[in-house]
Structure formats: C-alpha cells, structure tokens
C-alpha cells in the first residue's frame, strides 16, 4: 500500500535525485541572475526588485528540469515568449472585451509559435499576461515584448547555457551524430542496419501527435533500445566460450624486427604484447614495428588495450567491436595474464550462429 502511494506521489517515470537537485539549484540561480541582470540592464533601481514577469518562472522549469526538450531550446524560449507577448499586446489594444481578448491572445500565440517553429508552453501565459497585466503593461505597449519579456528571456537562456554546462548537461541540446571511425561519409556500422530514417518519419506521421521530443532524440533512444534488447538476448553467451585460446603473442623484451618477422610468418597485422608472466602490456602493429627497427618491442607498443574476463557476457563487446574503432579484445585472468583473444570475426561468427538458431526456433514455434 505504501509503495503504491509513493508511486502515486512521485510519478511513474524514474527520477534521479541529482536531476532534482540540478533542476532546483539551476532554476534558483538562473531566475535570480536573469532578474537582477534585467533590472540593472534596464537602468532601474535594484532596490525595487528584479524586473521579471510570471511566465519566466515557467520557462525556468523547462530550461533547468528538461533542458533536452525541444520546447526548452533557445529558439523556443526567445521566439515563443517574444512572439506571444506581441500577440497579447495586440489583442489587448484592438479587442475591447477582456475575456475575448485573453482567449484570442492565447489561441493566436499558439498558432504563431507553431507556424514559426518556436513552440514554448509559457508563451501562452505570456500572451495572457499581456492582456490582463493592467496599466503597467498597457503603458509599455509593444515595448513590453522587448523589456521585460525579451530581455529576461535572453538572460535566462544565457544563464541556462552556463549553469547547465557547469552541472554536466548539454545546452543547447544536440544529439551527437554517429560518425565513421575512419572519417568517411559512410554511416557508423551500428546505424547501417535496423530501421531507417524513413521508417521513423513514417511512424511519426502515422502516430499523428505532436511529441515533446525531437526526431534525433527518438532515433538515439530507439538505437539504445535495440542495443539493450540485443544485450538481453545474448547475455548468456560468455567471452570464454567464443575466444581463441591459442593466441599468437610477442614478448615485450624482444626486438621489433624479430616481432615483425613473427607477425609476417603468422600473417597477422597486430598481436598482443606480454611480459615474462604473460601479463598483457599492450598491442603492436606491423607499421610501428617496422619503424622501430632493432629497438625493443616496448617502444612500438600501444598500451591502450581493451580487456575482458572469461565470464564477461559477449554483449559487453557488441558496442565496442561493432564501432569500427577497435578490432579485438583480449581476455585476461585476475592477474592480467593473457588467456585468449576475441576478434570481430569471432563475434560475427557467434552472432551469425545465434541468428540461425533463433530463426529455427521461430520457424518451429510458428509451425
């Protein structure tokens, strides 16, 4: 009973405490900085209080609680608030009946924001404020849209840029594009299969509702869902089951020339480097070995090696070896001693086999 009541109070979406703290601290500092700066910039007396309007508080909720929302981006905040204020002032001037003017202002503000691509929910409140704000607003006329609305919106956005980044958040929000590790125009390997951008556009068109999330964020989220589902399906397969155990390795103390000849004899481009206790110290490649000549292998090795344990599920390797940036992972024991290696080929073979098994099971189930 208590847990059900707690869920009723907190909502169904999981909210981390650090997100709550960042939203609270960010809005506190953001609104305070914007208000004080607006008062000073307008030449007013600071003792009279900050130059703020009520809907700016609603803008702060979006900027600091959900900074990734399309409704919280600078274009939406600045454009939505200013456009809505202009619409509200116009309705207050030309529509004598306050109730009609208020309703018309909110409706026209929403239409204008949608047409201009700057939808911002506090804009509706801003349009309403312009109508019912009384003499203080009417005296300012259309200037109300610039000061305090435009000025406060700009200062709040600037505060959000600095404070969100200090708190480890990206603002303005951008979804990093998956790029090829080889700096080519091809999509990243993980983006070449599964649904396509056209599939996503068609699904959104069929959904028929305006979502408070960008298409790019949806794409990134769905890719993560695909990856998590793939991890769940293959979490039972361990690295020890698919690794190569007879690993060709070179000694850290041997010469680079002898190591290069050793790799050529086994038709290998790379090989792990081990010490006298078979502990992994790095990887070497032909080009670096050839440049090192008669010097020890140690001068030519790359110390950054991806290591896993035999009991590690292969799902941990999926994002690593499918990225194109890494071609192998070394399997080590508790003492970092080399016990095996898993290459992209090994992973591809087991995934192909798993795909066949899944297809056979699906066919038998359907029959």
VOBA-1610 file (N, C-alpha, C; in pm, whole numbers, padded with zeros to 5 digits, always signed):
BEGIN
Unk+00082-00120+00000Unk+00000+00000+00000Unk+00087+00126+00000Unk+00191+00125+00084Unk+00279+00242+00093Unk+00353+00264-00038Unk+00403+00154-00100Unk+00477+00168-00226Unk+00387+00222-00336Unk+00258+00179-00338Unk+00166+00229-00439Unk+00138+00377-00418Unk+00125+00417-00292Unk+00102+00558-00260Unk+00224+00642-00298Unk+00345+00585-00274Unk+00469+00656-00308Unk+00480+00676-00459Unk+00444+00573-00535Unk+00448+00585-00681Unk+00347+00688-00730Unk+00233+00696-00661Unk+00132+00794-00697Unk+00185+00936-00678Unk+00262+00956-00572Unk+00317+01089-00542Unk+00433+01124-00634Unk+00519+01028-00660Unk+00641+01056-00735Unk+00625+01042-00885Unk+00518+00977-00929Unk+00501+00955-01072Unk+00563+00824-01115Unk+00538+00788-01240Unk+00584+00658-01289Unk+00724+00664-01348Unk+00764+00781-01398Unk+00896+00791-01459Unk+01003+00797-01350Unk+01110+00719-01363Unk+01217+00724-01263Unk+01291+00857-01267Unk+01303+00921-01153Unk+01371+01050-01145Unk+01486+01037-01047Unk+01606+01070-01093Unk+01724+01061-01007Unk+01733+01185-00919Unk+01785+01165-00798Unk+01794+01277-00704Unk+01885+01386-00757Unk+01993+01349-00826Unk+02084+01453-00876Unk+02018+01538-00984Unk+01922+01478-01060Unk+01848+01558-01157Unk+01757+01658-01087Unk+01695+01613-00977Unk+01610+01702-00898Unk+01693+01817-00841Unk+01810+01784-00788Unk+01896+01886-00729Unk+01944+01986-00834Unk+01984+01936-00949Unk+02031+02026-01055Unk+01920+02117-01105Unk+01798+02063-01115Unk+01686+02146-01160Unk+01655+02255-01059Unk+01656+02220-00930Unk+01627+02318-00827Unk+01733+02426-00817Unk+01859+02385-00810Unk+01969+02482-00799Unk+01978+02567-00925Unk+01964+02503-01040Unk+01973+02576-01166Unk+01866+02683-01179Unk+01740+02647-01147Unk+01632+02746-01158Unk+01648+02857-01056Unk+01696+02824-00935Unk+01719+02927-00833Unk+01820+03029-00882Unk+01935+02982-00928Unk+02039+03073-00973Unk+02002+03141-01104Unk+01939+03065-01195Unk+01905+03121-01326Unk+01806+03235-01316Unk+01697+03216-01243Unk+01596+03321-01231Unk+01653+03441-01155Unk+01733+03414-01050Unk+01792+03525-00974Unk+01887+03607-01061Unk+01973+03538-01135Unk+02068+03610-01220Unk+01996+03687-01331Unk+01897+03623-01393Unk+01825+03690-01500Unk+01748+03811-01448Unk+01686+03797-01332Unk+01608+03907-01277Unk+01693+04026-01238Unk+01802+04001-01168Unk+01890+04110-01126Unk+01955+04176-01246Unk+02003+04094-01342Unk+02068+04149-01460Unk+01970+04231-01543Unk+01845+04185-01552Unk+01745+04260-01628Unk+01717+04396-01564Unk+01708+04399-01433Unk+01684+04525-01363Unk+01800+04622-01386Unk+01923+04572-01375Unk+02039+04659-01395Unk+02048+04705-01540Unk+02024+04612-01634Unk+02036+04647-01776Unk+01931+04749-01819Unk+01815+04749-01754Unk+01709+04843-01790Unk+01726+04978-01722Unk+01829+04991-01639Unk+01853+05117-01571Unk+01766+05140-01451Unk+01700+05036-01403Unk+01612+05050-01289Unk+01686+05044-01158Unk+01617+05075-01054Unk+01672+05071-00919Unk+01665+04929-00868Unk+01779+04872-00830Unk+01783+04734-00784Unk+01699+04715-00658Unk+01682+04821-00582Unk+01605+04809-00459Unk+01457+04782-00486Unk+01412+04811-00609Unk+01273+04788-00644Unk+01243+04642-00676Unk+01348+04562-00680Unk+01328+04420-00707Unk+01364+04385-00851Unk+01372+04258-00882Unk+01410+04216-01018Unk+01300+04246-01118Unk+01339+04270-01240Unk+01244+04300-01346Unk+01202+04169-01411Unk+01098+04107-01360Unk+01055+03975-01407Unk+00905+03974-01432Unk+00863+03882-01517Unk+00721+03854-01537Unk+00698+03708-01504Unk+00575+03676-01461Unk+00544+03543-01411Unk+00581+03428-01502Unk+00550+03432-01632Unk+00580+03318-01718Unk+00728+03282-01728Unk+00817+03374-01689Unk+00960+03342-01690Unk+00988+03225-01594Unk+00911+03217-01486Unk+00926+03104-01394Unk+00893+02973-01461Unk+00789+02973-01547Unk+00756+02852-01622Unk+00865+02818-01723Unk+00925+02920-01783Unk+01038+02895-01875Unk+01154+02831-01800Unk+01177+02874-01677Unk+01286+02817-01597Unk+01265+02669-01570Unk+01139+02628-01554Unk+01111+02485-01533Unk+01163+02403-01651Unk+01135+02449-01772Unk+01180+02377-01890Unk+01332+02383-01906Unk+01389+02500-01887Unk+01532+02519-01910Unk+01618+02438-01815Unk+01572+02420-01691Unk+01658+02355-01593Unk+01610+02215-01552Unk+01483+02183-01576Unk+01434+02049-01543Unk+01441+01957-01663Unk+01409+02008-01782Unk+01413+01925-01904Unk+01486+02001-02014Unk+01615+02030-01997Unk+01687+02111-02095Unk+01701+02046-02232Unk+01674+01914-02241Unk+01684+01847-02371Unk+01557+01861-02452Unk+01449+01911-02392Unk+01322+01922-02463Unk+01331+02023-02577Unk+01269+01994-02692Unk+01264+02094-02800Unk+01194+02222-02756Unk+01105+02211-02657Unk+01032+02328-02608Unk+01118+02418-02520Unk+01239+02370-02483Unk+01326+02445-02394Unk+01449+02501-02463Unk+01458+02486-02595Unk+01576+02534-02666Unk+01570+02686-02685Unk+01683+02750-02704Unk+01685+02897-02711Unk+01586+02956-02810Unk+01574+02896-02929Unk+01479+02948-03028Unk+01337+02947-02973Unk+01303+02838-02902Unk+01167+02826-02847Unk+01145+02928-02736Unk+01243+02943-02646Unk+01227+03035-02533Unk+01218+03179-02580Unk+01313+03221-02658Unk+01315+03361-02704Unk+01200+03390-02800Unk+01188+03307-02903Unk+01082+03330-03001Unk+00944+03314-02942Unk+00924+03207-02864Unk+00792+03182-02807Unk+00746+03292-02715Unk+00833+03337-02626Unk+00793+03442-02531Unk+00771+03577-02599Unk+00862+03615-02689Unk+00851+03746-02753Unk+00731+03751-02848Unk+00716+03649-02930Unk+00603+03645-03024Unk+00471+03646-02948Unk+00463+03567-02842Unk+00339+03560-02764Unk+00308+03694-02697Unk+00413+03761-02649Unk+00392+03893-02588Unk+00339+03993-02690Unk+00394+03992-02811Unk+00348+04082-02917Unk+00201+04054-02951Unk+00167+03925-02961Unk+00029+03888-02992Unk-00063+03934-02879Unk-00022+03914-02754Unk-00104+03954-02641Unk-00126+04104-02635Unk-00022+04181-02660Unk-00036+04328-02659Unk-00130+04373-02770Unk-00116+04312-02889Unk-00203+04349-03000Unk-00349+04319-02968Unk-00375+04204-02908Unk-00513+04170-02873Unk-00568+04265-02767Unk-00485+04302-02670Unk-00529+04396-02566Unk-00562+04532-02624Unk-00489+04573-02729Unk-00512+04704-02790Unk-00638+04708-02875Unk-00663+04602-02950Unk-00766+04608-03054Unk-00893+04531-03021Unk-00893+04454-02911Unk-01015+04381-02872Unk-01061+04438-02738Unk-01170+04510-02736Unk-01210+04579-02612Unk-01259+04486-02501Unk-01317+04374-02535Unk-01369+04283-02434Unk-01254+04199-02377Unk-01221+04212-02247Unk-01104+04144-02189Unk-01108+03992-02202Unk-01225+03931-02181Unk-01231+03785-02188Unk-01203+03738-02330Unk-01264+03804-02427Unk-01240+03768-02567Unk-01094+03793-02604Unk-01040+03907-02559Unk-00900+03939-02589Unk-00806+03836-02530Unk-00835+03791-02408Unk-00748+03692-02343Unk-00751+03559-02417Unk-00873+03512-02450Unk-00884+03384-02521Unk-00820+03392-02658Unk-00845+03502-02729Unk-00788+03518-02863Unk-00636+03528-02858Unk-00583+03595-02756Unk-00438+03610-02743Unk-00370+03475-02725Unk-00424+03392-02638Unk-00365+03260-02615Unk-00373+03175-02741Unk-00490+03175-02806Unk-00507+03093-02926Unk-00413+03138-03038Unk-00409+03269-03064Unk-00323+03320-03171Unk-00175+03301-03139Unk-00139+03311-03012Unk+00000+03289-02972Unk+00042+03145-03002Unk-00045+03050-02972Unk-00013+02909-03000Unk+00002+02888-03150Unk-00090+02944-03228Unk-00081+02929-03374Unk+00048+02991-03426Unk+00081+03110-03379Unk+00202+03179-03426Unk+00328+03100-03389Unk+00333+03049-03267Unk+00451+02972-03226Unk+00467+02845-03309Unk+00356+02778-03337Unk+00364+02656-03419Unk+00410+02688-03561Unk+00354+02793-03619Unk+00392+02829-03756Unk+00537+02874-03766Unk+00588+02939-03662Unk+00725+02990-03663Unk+00826+02890-03608Unk+00780+02774-03563Unk+00871+02671-03511Unk+00936+02709-03381Unk+00862+02779-03294Unk+00920+02818-03164Unk+00819+02793-03052Unk+00755+02677-03055Unk+00654+02645-02954Unk+00718+02641-02816Unk+00660+02717-02723Unk+00711+02727-02587Unk+00589+02743-02495Unk+00554+02642-02415Unk+00431+02648-02335Unk+00413+02776-02253Unk+00518+02830-02188Unk+00497+02956-02115Unk+00454+03072-02204Unk+00469+03055-02335Unk+00424+03161-02426Unk+00275+03187-02413Unk+00196+03082-02387Unk+00053+03103-02367Unk+00027+03191-02247Unk+00101+03168-02139Unk+00088+03251-02020Unk+00138+03393-02047Unk+00240+03405-02132Unk+00293+03537-02164Unk+00189+03620-02240Unk+00119+03556-02335Unk+00015+03626-02410Unk-00098+03669-02316Unk-00134+03580-02224Unk-00240+03613-02129Unk-00198+03726-02036Unk-00073+03726-01993Unk-00020+03832-01907Unk-00027+03967-01977Unk+00003+03966-02107Unk+00000+04092-02182Unk-00141+04152-02186Unk-00244+04067-02178Unk-00382+04115-02183Unk-00430+04160-02046Unk-00399+04082-01942Unk-00455+04110-01810Unk-00354+04177-01717Unk-00241+04220-01773Unk-00136+04277-01690Unk-00166+04415-01636Unk-00271+04477-01687Unk-00311+04607-01634Unk-00233+04723-01691Unk-00232+04833-01615Unk-00174+04959-01663Unk-00024+04947-01689Unk+00046+04869-01606Unk+00191+04856-01621Unk+00227+04802-01759Unk+00147+04708-01809Unk+00174+04651-01941Unk+00125+04743-02051Unk+00006+04799-02034Unk-00051+04883-02139Unk+00034+05007-02164Unk+00099+05060-02061Unk+00185+05176-02079Unk+00309+05143-02162Unk+00356+05022-02151Unk+00472+04981-02229Unk+00437+04953-02374Unk+00314+04912-02400Unk+00274+04879-02536Unk+00354+04763-02590Unk+00391+04773-02719Unk+00468+04664-02781Unk+00609+04654-02722Unk+00651+04761-02654Unk+00781+04754-02586Unk+00785+04649-02477Unk+00667+04607-02429Unk+00660+04501-02328Unk+00726+04372-02379Unk+00718+04349-02511Unk+00777+04228-02568Unk+00930+04232-02566Unk+00987+04353-02559Unk+01133+04365-02555Unk+01183+04371-02411Unk+01126+04460-02333Unk+01162+04474-02191Unk+01032+04481-02113Unk+01005+04385-02027Unk+01099+04288-01972Unk+01104+04152-02042Unk+01007+04120-02132Unk+00995+03982-02181Unk+01119+03936-02256Unk+01158+04009-02362Unk+01273+03968-02441Unk+01402+03968-02362Unk+01422+04073-02283Unk+01544+04084-02204Unk+01555+03971-02102Unk+01448+03946-02029Unk+01451+03839-01927Unk+01469+03701-01992Unk+01403+03680-02107Unk+01416+03551-02176Unk+01559+03529-02221Unk+01622+03634-02277Unk+01761+03623-02322Unk+01854+03594-02205Unk+01838+03668-02097Unk+01925+03648-01982Unk+01903+03511-01919Unk+01781+03463-01919Unk+01754+03330-01864Unk+01819+03223-01950Unk+01814+03240-02081Unk+01879+03145-02172Unk+02030+03145-02149Unk+02090+03264-02138Unk+02235+03272-02114Unk+02272+03208-01982Unk+02189+03229-01880Unk+02215+03164-01751Unk+02203+03013-01764Unk+02105+02966-01843Unk+02087+02822-01862Unk+02205+02760-01936Unk+02260+02832-02035Unk+02377+02780-02108Unk+02493+02756-02011Unk+02522+02857-01929Unk+02635+02843-01837Unk+02610+02745-01725Unk+02494+02753-01659Unk+02467+02669-01543Unk+02447+02523-01583Unk+02378+02496-01693Unk+02359+02357-01735Unk+02492+02291-01769Unk+02580+02366-01834Unk+02710+02308-01869Unk+02796+02288-01744Unk+02786+02378-01648Unk+02858+02358-01521Unk+02808+02235-01448Unk+02680+02203-01465Unk+02621+02088-01399Unk+02629+01961-01484Unk+02706+01966-01593Unk+02728+01846-01673Unk+02620+01815-01774Unk+02540+01914-01811Unk+02435+01892-01909Unk+02465+01969-02038Unk+02417+01914-02147Unk+02436+01978-02277Unk+02321+02074-02302Unk+02352+02202-02318Unk+02251+02301-02352Unk+02316+02416-02429Unk+02265+02454-02544Unk+02151+02397-02615Unk+02173+02250-02649Unk+02064+02175-02647Unk+02075+02030-02661Unk+02098+01991-02806Unk+02198+01905-02826Unk+02225+01849-02958Unk+02254+01701-02941Unk+02198+01621-03029Unk+02226+01477-03027Unk+02351+01453-03110Unk+02459+01400-03049Unk+02581+01377-03128Unk+02556+01273-03236Unk+02594+01306-03356Unk+02575+01214-03468Unk+02676+01101-03462Unk+02631+00981-03494Unk+02722+00867-03500Unk+02809+00882-03625Unk+02939+00889-03605Unk+03030+00913-03717Unk+03114+00790-03743Unk+03163+00781-03864Unk+03251+00670-03901Unk+03384+00687-03830Unk+03439+00579-03770Unk+03569+00591-03702Unk+03684+00618-03799Unk+03657+00598-03929Unk+03762+00619-04028Unk+03744+00751-04104Unk+03656+00838-04052Unk+03634+00971-04109Unk+03588+00965-04254Unk+03504+00867-04287Unk+03445+00858-04420Unk+03299+00905-04412Unk+03236+00914-04528Unk+03097+00960-04533Unk+02997+00849-04501Unk+03043+00726-04484Unk+02953+00616-04452Unk+02895+00633-04313Unk+02772+00587-04291Unk+02717+00587-04154Unk+02800+00495-04065Unk+02792+00518-03934Unk+02858+00429-03840Unk+02801+00288-03857Unk+02883+00183-03831Unk+02835+00045-03853Unk+02703+00014-03786Unk+02685+00061-03661Unk+02563+00028-03588Unk+02440+00099-03645Unk+02461+00197-03733Unk+02348+00270-03791Unk+02311+00220-03930Unk+02377+00115-03977Unk+02353+00067-04114Unk+02245-00040-04121Unk+02205-00092-04008Unk+02104-00198-04006Unk+01986-00153-03920Unk+01881-00234-03921Unk+01764-00200-03843Unk+01675-00103-03919Unk+01601-00021-03847Unk+01510+00073-03912Unk+01589+00186-03977Unk+01526+00254-04070Unk+01589+00364-04142Unk+01524+00496-04100Unk+01586+00610-04131Unk+01521+00738-04102Unk+01383+00751-04166Unk+01365+00691-04285Unk+01234+00694-04349Unk+01131+00617-04268Unk+01173+00506-04207Unk+01082+00429-04121Unk+01037+00514-04002Unk+01131+00586-03942Unk+01098+00670-03827Unk+01002+00782-03867Unk+01028+00845-03982Unk+00939+00952-04029Unk+00798+00900-04055Unk+00789+00781-04114Unk+00658+00724-04143Unk+00583+00689-04014Unk+00656+00635-03916Unk+00593+00602-03788Unk+00542+00727-03717Unk+00620+00835-03722Unk+00577+00960-03660Unk+00455+01018-03731Unk+00453+01004-03863Unk+00338+01054-03939Unk+00212+00976-03905Unk+00225+00845-03889Unk+00110+00762-03854Unk+00067+00784-03710Unk+00163+00817-03623Unk+00128+00842-03483Unk+00034+00961-03472Unk+00062+01065-03549Unk-00032+01175-03561Unk-00042+01268-03441Unk+00054+01265-03351Unk+00053+01353-03234Unk+00184+01430-03227Unk+00177+01552-03177Unk+00297+01634-03157Unk+00366+01587-03030Unk+00490+01542-03041Unk+00564+01489-02928Unk+00664+01591-02875Unk+00681+01590-02744Unk+00777+01680-02680Unk+00915+01614-02678Unk+00959+01570-02794Unk+01091+01509-02809Unk+01129+01521-02956Unk+01255+01550-02981Unk+01299+01570-03118Unk+01314+01437-03190Unk+01310+01442-03321Unk+01330+01323-03403Unk+01467+01262-03378Unk+01568+01348-03360Unk+01704+01297-03336Unk+01713+01226-03202Unk+01645+01278-03099Unk+01646+01211-02969Unk+01573+01077-02976Unk+01462+01073-03050Unk+01391+00947-03068Unk+01480+00843-03135Unk+01552+00886-03238Unk+01641+00794-03309Unk+01747+00738-03215Unk+01811+00827-03137Unk+01915+00783-03043Unk+01857+00689-02937Unk+01734+00720-02889Unk+01670+00635-02789Unk+01638+00498-02846Unk+01583+00492-02967Unk+01548+00364-03027Unk+01671+00279-03054Unk+01781+00343-03092Unk+01906+00267-03113Unk+01952+00204-02982Unk+01936+00278-02872Unk+01973+00223-02742Unk+01881+00109-02702Unk+01752+00121-02735Unk+01657+00013-02705Unk+01695-00112-02783Unk+01731-00095-02911Unk+01775-00209-02991Unk+01897-00275-02929Unk+01991-00193-02885Unk+02113-00247-02826Unk+02084-00320-02696Unk+01997-00264-02612Unk+01963-00330-02486Unk+01892-00463-02509Unk+01802-00465-02609Unk+01734-00590-02641Unk+01833-00695-02691Unk+01928-00651-02773Unk+02031-00742-02823Unk+02116-00794-02709Unk+02149-00707-02614Unk+02228-00749-02499Unk+02153-00854-02417Unk+02023-00831-02398Unk+01944-00926-02319Unk+01939-01062-02387Unk+01927-01063-02519Unk+01917-01190-02591Unk+02047-01270-02590Unk+02160-01200-02581Unk+02288-01268-02590Unk+02370-01261-02461Unk+02306-01224-02352Unk+02379-01212-02226Unk+02424-01347-02171Unk+02365-01457-02219Unk+02402-01589-02166Unk+02530-01642-02230Unk+02574-01584-02341Unk+02696-01630-02407Unk+02814-01554-02347Unk+02913-01628-02296Unk+03027-01566-02229Unk+03148-01561-02321Unk+03237-01466-02292Unk+03356-01448-02375Unk+03442-01574-02379Unk+03448-01645-02267Unk+03530-01767-02263Unk+03484-01873-02360Unk+03357-01867-02401Unk+03305-01970-02491Unk+03340-01944-02636Unk+03372-01821-02673Unk+03396-01790-02814Unk+03538-01744-02840Unk+03621-01728-02740Unk+03755-01672-02760Unk+03849-01775-02823Unk+03950-01723-02890Unk+04060-01807-02938Unk+04161-01822-02825Unk+04196-01946-02791Unk+04286-01969-02676Unk+04432-01979-02716Unk+04459-02025-02839Unk+04598-02037-02885Unk+04639-01903-02946Unk+04675-01808-02858Unk+04698-01670-02901Unk+04843-01651-02943Unk+04862-01591-03060Unk+04995-01554-03106Unk+05031-01420-03042Unk+05132-01422-02954Unk+05172-01301-02883Unk+05322-01280-02896Unk+05367-01156-02875Unk+05510-01126-02880Unk+05556-01082-02742Unk+05683-01098-02717Unk+05741-01063-02587Unk+05783-00917-02586Unk+05759-00851-02474Unk+05788-00710-02463Unk+05937-00680-02475Unk+06022-00780-02445Unk+06166-00757-02446Unk+06233-00792-02578Unk+06162-00860-02670Unk+06227-00897-02795Unk+06236-00776-02887Unk+06316-00788-02992Unk+06335-00675-03081Unk+06214-00656-03171Unk+06195-00533-03213Unk+06083-00505-03302Unk+06097-00579-03434Unk+06222-00592-03483Unk+06244-00662-03610Unk+06204-00808-03601Unk+06239-00873-03492Unk+06202-01014-03476Unk+06052-01030-03458Unk+05989-00935-03388Unk+05844-00940-03370Unk+05774-00920-03504Unk+05828-00830-03589Unk+05770-00807-03720Unk+05778-00934-03805Unk+05892-01002-03802Unk+05906-01127-03877Unk+05810-01233-03824Unk+05788-01233-03694Unk+05697-01329-03630Unk+05553-01304-03678Unk+05512-01178-03685Unk+05377-01146-03731Unk+05360-01182-03879Unk+05465-01156-03959Unk+05456-01190-04101Unk+05447-01341-04122Unk+05518-01414-04039Unk+05515-01560-04052Unk+05376-01617-04021Unk+05304-01550-03935Unk+05170-01596-03900Unk+05061-01516-03973Unk+05102-01430-04068Unk+05008-01350-04147Unk+04915-01269-04057Unk+04975-01200-03959Unk+04898-01117-03867Unk+04937-00970-03884Unk+04841-00882-03869Unk+04869-00738-03874Unk+04898-00682-03736Unk+04836-00742-03633Unk+04856-00698-03495Unk+04875-00820-03406Unk+04927-00795-03286Unk+04943-00903-03189Unk+04954-00842-03050Unk+04906-00914-02948Unk+04923-00865-02811Unk+05068-00878-02766Unk+05107-00790-02675Unk+05242-00792-02617Unk+05230-00836-02471Unk+05312-00933-02430Unk+05306-00984-02294Unk+05444-00978-02230Unk+05447-00983-02097Unk+05575-00988-02026Unk+05607-01132-01989Unk+05707-01150-01903Unk+05752-01285-01868Unk+05644-01365-01796Unk+05551-01299-01729Unk+05440-01367-01659Unk+05314-01374-01745Unk+05326-01347-01874Unk+05215-01347-01971Unk+05112-01240-01940Unk+05150-01140-01865Unk+05059-01029-01839Unk+05057-00935-01960Unk+04939-00889-01995Unk+04922-00804-02113Unk+04975-00664-02084Unk+05061-00615-02174Unk+05114-00480-02159Unk+05075-00390-02277Unk+05017-00447-02381Unk+04976-00364-02494Unk+04955-00445-02620Unk+04949-00372-02734Unk+04935-00431-02867Unk+05039-00369-02959Unk+05082-00445-03059Unk+05174-00392-03159Unk+05116-00415-03299Unk+05156-00327-03390Unk+05113-00338-03529Unk+05236-00335-03618Unk+05219-00387-03739Unk+05334-00401-03830Unk+05403-00267-03857Unk+05325-00163-03881Unk+05385-00034-03920Unk+05477+00019-03811Unk+05430+00013-03685Unk+05511+00063-03575Unk+05635-00025-03552Unk+05618-00156-03570Unk+05733-00246-03554Unk+05839-00219-03661Unk+05795-00195-03782Unk+05889-00169-03890Unk+05965-00039-03865Unk+05897+00061-03811Unk+05963+00189-03783Unk+06061+00177-03668Unk+06037+00084-03574Unk+06123+00071-03456Unk+06253+00000-03486Unk+06260-00078-03592Unk+06384-00146-03629Unk+06430-00247-03526Unk+06555-00229-03478Unk+06614-00323-03383Unk+06587-00287-03237Unk+06512-00182-03215Unk+06481-00145-03077Unk+06380-00243-03016Unk+06366-00243-02884Unk+06274-00337-02820Unk+06130-00311-02862Unk+06048-00413-02855Unk+05905-00403-02886Unk+05838-00296-02800Unk+05889-00277-02680Unk+05828-00184-02585Unk+05811-00044-02642Unk+05904-00001-02729Unk+05896+00135-02782Unk+05789+00149-02889Unk+05740+00038-02942Unk+05645+00042-03052Unk+05503+00002-03012Unk+05484-00040-02886Unk+05352-00093-02849Unk+05253+00018-02815Unk+05127-00017-02829Unk+05016+00070-02789Unk+04963+00017-02656Unk+04975+00093-02547Unk+04936+00040-02416Unk+04784+00034-02394Unk+04708+00099-02480Unk+04563+00104-02461Unk+04499-00018-02526Unk+04467-00116-02443Unk+04410-00242-02490Unk+04279-00267-02416Unk+04180-00313-02486Unk+04052-00346-02424Unk+04058-00490-02372Unk+04034-00503-02243Unk+04046-00635-02178Unk+03913-00674-02114Unk+03882-00803-02123Unk+03762-00859-02060Unk+03802-00989-01989Unk+03709-01043-01912Unk+03731-01171-01842Unk+03652-01281-01912Unk+03685-01404-01883Unk+03616-01517-01945Unk+03468-01518-01911Unk+03432-01470-01793Unk+03292-01471-01752Unk+03214-01348-01798Unk+03279-01262-01877Unk+03211-01143-01928Unk+03117-01183-02040Unk+02989-01145-02036Unk+02897-01175-02147Unk+02942-01104-02274Unk+02919-01167-02387Unk+02964-01106-02514Unk+02888-00978-02544Unk+02774-00956-02478Unk+02702-00831-02502Unk+02784-00709-02467Unk+02884-00727-02376Unk+02970-00614-02340Unk+03061-00575-02457Unk+03082-00668-02551Unk+03171-00641-02663Unk+03097-00583-02784Unk+02965-00595-02784Unk+02889-00552-02902Unk+02912-00406-02939Unk+02896-00311-02846Unk+02920-00171-02886Unk+03067-00144-02916Unk+03156-00220-02856Unk+03299-00197-02873Unk+03347-00244-03011Unk+03321-00370-03043Unk+03373-00427-03167Unk+03287-00392-03289Unk+03167-00340-03269Unk+03084-00300-03383Unk+03105-00155-03421Unk+03183-00081-03341Unk+03203+00062-03368Unk+03298+00086-03485Unk+03385-00012-03513Unk+03485+00006-03617Unk+03615+00064-03568Unk+03617+00115-03445Unk+03738+00175-03390Unk+03831+00071-03329Unk+03776-00042-03285Unk+03853-00148-03221Unk+03823-00279-03293Unk+03925-00360-03313Unk+03908-00484-03390Unk+03925-00610-03307Unk+03969-00595-03182Unk+03986-00713-03097Unk+03981-00673-02950Unk+03950-00771-02866Unk+03954-00753-02721Unk+04029-00872-02663Unk+04113-00846-02563Unk+04194-00952-02502Unk+04124-01004-02378Unk+04126-01134-02361Unk+04067-01199-02245Unk+04180-01230-02146Unk+04167-01183-02024Unk+04273-01199-01924Unk+04213-01261-01797Unk+04303-01313-01712Unk+04257-01365-01583Unk+04271-01257-01476Unk+04257-01298-01350Unk+04260-01200-01241Unk+04395-01133-01225Unk+04501-01193-01282Unk+04635-01135-01274Unk+04675-01061-01401Unk+04579-01034-01487Unk+04601-00969-01616Unk+04681-01055-01712Unk+04692-01186-01684Unk+04762-01276-01775Unk+04673-01311-01894Unk+04732-01316-02011Unk+04658-01341-02134Unk+04611-01486-02141Unk+04480-01503-02163Unk+04425-01639-02178Unk+04352-01654-02311Unk+04323-01547-02382Unk+04253-01560-02509Unk+04234-01426-02577Unk+04179-01432-02697Unk+04151-01311-02775Unk+04020-01329-02850Unk+03945-01221-02862Unk+03820-01221-02938Unk+03829-01112-03043Unk+03815-01150-03167Unk+03820-01054-03277Unk+03679-01027-03328Unk+03670-00929-03418Unk+03542-00902-03481Unk+03488-01025-03554Unk+03579-01101-03613Unk+03537-01223-03683Unk+03475-01323-03587Unk+03537-01340-03469Unk+03481-01432-03369Unk+03340-01389-03329Unk+03324-01261-03304Unk+03193-01211-03261Unk+03091-01226-03373Unk+03131-01198-03495Unk+03040-01211-03608Unk+02995-01356-03626Unk+03088-01449-03607Unk+03054-01591-03624Unk+02951-01637-03522Unk+02968-01596-03396Unk+02874-01641-03293Unk+02738-01573-03310Unk+02736-01448-03354Unk+02609-01380-03377Unk+02536-01442-03495Unk+02612-01482-03597Unk+02551-01549-03712Unk+02490-01682-03670Unk+02564-01755-03587Unk+02513-01883-03539Unk+02388-01861-03453Unk+02391-01760-03367Unk+02275-01732-03283Unk+02155-01691-03368Unk+02181-01620-03478Unk+02073-01580-03567Unk+02008-01703-03630Unk+02088-01800-03670Unk+02034-01922-03730Unk+01948-01997-03629Unk+01999-02008-03505Unk+01924-02079-03400Unk+01790-02009-03374Unk+01792-01876-03365Unk+01669-01802-03341Unk+01570-01822-03455Unk+01620-01825-03580Unk+01532-01845-03694Unk+01468-01983-03692Unk+01548-02085-03656Unk+01495-02222-03649Unk+01388-02233-03540Unk+01417-02173-03422Unk+01321-02178-03313Unk+01192-02106-03352Unk+01204-01990-03418Unk+01085-01916-03461Unk+01004-01996-03562Unk+01073-02065-03652Unk+01004-02146-03753Unk+00928-02262-03691Unk+00994-02328-03590Unk+00929-02439-03523Unk+00810-02392-03440Unk+00825-02275-03379Unk+00715-02220-03298Unk+00596-02186-03386Unk+00625-02127-03503Unk+00517-02092-03595Unk+00444-02214-03649Unk+00522-02324-03667Unk+00462-02449-03719Unk+00374-02513-03612
//
